[in-house]
Amino acid sequence: MGGIRKAFHLRAAHKNPAGGLSEAGRRAYNRATGSNLKPGVRGAADTPEKMRRKGSFLTRMFSDPVGGALKNGKPTRRALSAAAWGEPVPKTTGGMLALAAKGRRMLARYKAMKNG
């Protein structure tokens, strides 16, 4: 782990139009950077690992809503990424912040499970 990662440039084939990366995009990113990206957790986060991953994603992606949820009336790629994780696509800054709060609650539940 650690070290410097190579630059990775997204191509159209790497993007899923519904949000997030396509399978080919994850493979290309993992190959280029040595990472281990996995598909988003869809549905209920019913295991500790799913809770940790989904909570971390929601908190990281939506805590700072700079750039907004919509651009020219269409959802931004960041807003669409929520759909790739089984969440509703936020339409407002408040919707983005609500997803971030949901992520923090998931992480708190994960930590409580892990410690107790």
N, C-alpha and C positions, 0 to 999 in steps of 0.2 A: 504494500500500500504506500501511498504518498508519492513523491516524485512529481516531475513536471509532465503534464499531459499534452499530447499533440493537439493542434487546432483541428476542429471538425467543422465542415461546412455542410449545412443541410441542403439537400437537393429536393426538388418537388416530389420525387419518388419516395423520399424518406418521411414525408409528412402524410399523416392520415387526415383527409379532408374533414372528418368528424371531430378532430382534435387529437393532439398527442402525436407520437411517432408511429409509423407503420412498423411491422415486423422487420422489414428490410432496413428501415431507419435505425432500429435498435441494434440489429446485427452490425451495421456499418459503424455506428457509434462505439459499440463494444470493441470491435476490431481495431478502430483507430486510436482509442484511448485506453484500452485495457480494462474498461469498466465492466460491470455486470448488470446493465439495465434490464429490468423485467417489465412486463406489461402492467398497467395500472390495476389496482384492486377494485373490481366491479362488485357491486352489491354490498351486503353487510360485511363489516370488518369484525368477523366473529372469532378470530384467533388472535393471539397476542402479536404475531408477526404482521398480520393484515392491519391490525390497529395501529401498530407503530409505523408501517409504511404509508398508509393512507393519511394518518394524522400528521405525519411529517410533511407529506406532499401538500396537503391543504394549508397547513400553517405557512410553509415556505412560499407557496405560489400566490397566496391571497392576502397575506398580512399587510403588504405594501401595495395598495391598489393603483399606483402610478401607472398611467397608460390606459386605465379604465377598462370597462367591460365591453364597451361598444365603440366602434370606429365607423363613421359614416352609416350608422344604423345597423351595422352587422357586428356580430360577436368577434372579439379579437381572438387570436390563436391561444392566448393565455386563458381566456374565458372558455373557449372550446375544450381546453385540456381537462376541465372539470368533467365533461361528458365522458372522456376516456377513462375516468375513474368512477363512473357511475353516479355522478352528482349532477344536479340541475345546472344548466349554463347560467351564470349570473348575468343579469341585465343592468345592474347598477353597482355603484361603488359599495353601497350598503350590502348588496348580495355577496360581493367578494369578501367583505369583512365578516359576514355571517359564516361563510365557508371556512375562513381562517379560525373563527371561534369554535366551530365544530371540530376542526383539526386539533385545537388545543385541548378540547374536552376528551377527544380520543386518546391523545398522548397522556393525559392525566389518568384515564382509566387503565391504559397500558401500564403506566408506572405503578399504579395501585395493585394491579394483578401481579406484576413482577416482584414487588416488595412484600406482598402479603398473602 
